[in-house]
Amino acid sequence: MADSTPLVIPLSLWESDGTEEAVLAAWLADDGATVEAGTPLAELMVDKVTVEIEAPVGGRLEIRTPAETPVAPGATIAVLHPR
């Protein structure tokens, strides 16, 4: 059986401006939903700019961080389980 894939806040969002925290503004898919690779899953607010986080692989979404929660770079906000 294949391993699950963590959905991690990209470190690249912090490389240019020194921001240390962002807010997970909203989930665009429901917990337990089956999604395809490239599907927008969440909106992240970084310095008043909204960035979409996409699924790196297809699978079943397990949300671990609720919407409107502050998140740090590299934080795991969900896991994608193989189908």
C-alpha positions in Angstrom: 0.0 0.0 0.0 1.3 3.5 -0.9 2.2 6.0 1.7 0.1 9.1 2.5 1.3 12.5 1.3 1.4 15.5 3.6 0.0 18.8 2.4 2.6 21.3 3.6 2.7 25.1 3.6 5.3 25.9 1.0 8.5 27.5 2.4 8.8 29.5 -0.8 6.0 31.9 0.3 8.4 33.3 2.9 11.6 33.5 1.0 11.1 37.1 -0.3 9.6 39.2 2.4 10.5 37.6 5.8 6.9 36.9 6.8 6.8 34.3 9.6 3.1 33.4 9.6 0.1 33.2 7.4 -3.5 32.3 7.9 -5.2 29.3 6.4 -8.2 31.4 5.1 -10.5 28.6 3.7 -10.7 25.1 2.6 -11.9 24.6 -1.0 -12.5 20.9 -0.7 -14.3 19.0 2.1 -12.6 16.7 4.6 -12.8 13.2 3.2 -13.2 14.3 -0.4 -11.4 12.5 -3.2 -9.3 14.9 -5.2 -7.1 14.8 -8.2 -3.5 16.2 -8.4 -3.6 19.9 -9.1 -7.0 20.5 -7.5 -7.1 23.7 -5.5 -7.6 22.6 -1.8 -7.0 25.6 0.3 -6.6 29.4 0.3 -3.7 30.8 2.3 -3.6 34.5 3.2 0.0 35.9 3.3 0.5 39.6 3.8 -3.0 40.4 2.4 -2.4 38.2 -0.7 -4.4 35.0 -1.2 -2.5 32.0 -2.5 -4.1 28.7 -3.5 -2.6 25.5 -2.3 -3.0 22.6 -4.7 -3.0 18.9 -4.2 0.4 17.5 -5.1 -1.1 14.1 -5.7 -4.6 12.6 -6.0 -6.2 10.9 -3.0 -8.6 11.3 -0.1 -8.2 14.5 1.8 -7.8 14.4 5.6 -7.9 18.0 6.9 -5.7 18.5 10.0 -5.9 22.3 10.4 -9.2 24.2 10.5 -9.8 27.3 8.4 -9.0 30.7 9.9 -6.0 29.2 11.7 -2.5 30.9 11.7 0.1 28.6 10.1 3.9 28.6 9.9 6.1 27.8 7.0 6.5 24.0 6.6 3.4 23.2 8.6 1.4 20.1 7.6 -2.2 21.2 7.2 -3.7 18.0 5.7 -2.8 14.6 4.5 -3.7 13.0 1.2 -4.3 9.3 1.5 -4.0 7.0 -1.5 -7.2 5.8 -3.1 
